[in-house]
Structures are given as structure tokens and as C-alpha cells.
């Protein structure tokens, strides 16, 4: 049996921009995507800690080192600049395999830098 397993988590991110008049998605600093093992175009779930909104979208690569976390399109209505978010990605894996896996988790500081 396949189960949906949380493979990656970007925790404590801060929204830096919101672009309503864009086709949709979330722009994420490429360095953060790499560290969390999330690909551009990958389906993600975004959780807004400030208002409880939870939505599904896909990632767009942002400038490496910029710290950008930008809500695009309709998602821009679900969070404000300064809100704290969590970004999750999932994969389908065999249940037996999932028992041996662990989620890649990165924690960010207030400037969206990876905490050491």
C-alpha cells in the first residue's frame, strides 16, 4: 500500500512579498528549496501560522540567497507580508519504506536564513 509521507518541511518562514496579479504559486529562495529537497514546480502545502489558512500550490525558484517567500496569485489573499508560514512537501511511498524514512526539516530565522 502507498501512503502519503511528509518528505520536507520549511519551518518558521516569513512571507516577504505577496503578488496578487500573478498566475499563482509560491516563490521560494532556491537555496531553501535545495536545503529542503523541494524542486521548482513541486506541489506543496502552505500553512499560515498567523491566520490558520492552509492551501496547496507549487513552488517557483527564487533568487538564491534572497530569502524570498512570495505568495503569488490567489494565494496572495491568504497571507500578509510578515506572516509566519510552514511549507510542506509530500511523496507517495510504500508503507514499509516510510517506516525507515525521516522528514527533511529546515528551520528559518526572522530573515529566512537557515538557522545553524
N, C-alpha and C positions, 0 to 999 in steps of 0.2 A: 504494500500500500504506500502511496506517496502522501507526504504531509507537507504543508507549507511551513518552512522554517525561517526564522529571522536570521539572516546571514550577516547583516551590517546595521550599525546604529551610529548616527552622528548626534551626540547629546549636547544640550546646553548652547545650541547655536542661536545667534541673534539676527533677526531679519534686518538687512541693511538697505534694501530697496523694495519697492512694490510698483510694478509697471502694469497698470490695468489694460492699456491698449496694446497688448502683445498677444500672440497666438496662444500662449499657455505653457505652463511648466514651472520648474524652479531652477534658477541658475545657481550653481554651487561652484565655489573655488575649486579648480581642478586638483590642487594639492589635497584638499579634503576628500574629494571623490577617490583619489588614489589611495589615501591612507585608510579609507573605509571600505575599499574594494567594491566601489559602485561605479558602473560605467555610464558615460553620457548616453542618454536615451533609455536608461533603465527605469522601470516602474518603481516608484517609491511611495510610501505613505508619510505624510507630514502631519505632525501633531503640534498644535499651538498650545503651549503651556498657559499662556495668558488668558485665552478665551475659550479653550476647550474644543475648538474646531479641529477636525480630523479629515484629511482629504487625500485622494490618490492623484498622482501626476507622474511626470517623468523628468529626468534630470537633463540639464544643458550645462556643458562645461563653461565655467567662468575663468577669468584670468587667474593663473596660478599666483598665489601669494596675496591676492586682493582681499581675501576674507569675505567675498560676496556671497550672500544668501538672499536672492531676489525672487519674490513671488511674482509670477507673470500671468497675465490674462485674468480670467475669473478668480483664480486663487488669490489675486491681489486684494480681493474683498474679504478674505478670510484671516488676514493678519495685518498688523501695522508695523512700520519700522520701529525697531526696539523690542518687539515681542520675542520671547524665547521659544524656540522650536526644537523638535526632535525629528530626525529623518530616519526612516526605517526602510530596509530593503529585504525582500524575502526570496527564497528559492524553493523549488519543489525537489524533495529528496526522499529516498526510501526511509521508512521509519527506523530501520536498523542502523542506517548510516547516520541519521540525525542524532542518535544517542551518543555518537562519537564526535560530533561537531561542537564548535562553540561560536558564538556570535562575535564578530569583529566590532569592537566598541571604541570610538574616539570621543573624548570629552574636550569641549572648547572653552576658552576663556571669553571674557566680555568683548574681545576684538576678533573673535572667530579664529584664533590661533589654537593649535593643538596644545593642550596642557602637557607638560613633560612629567 
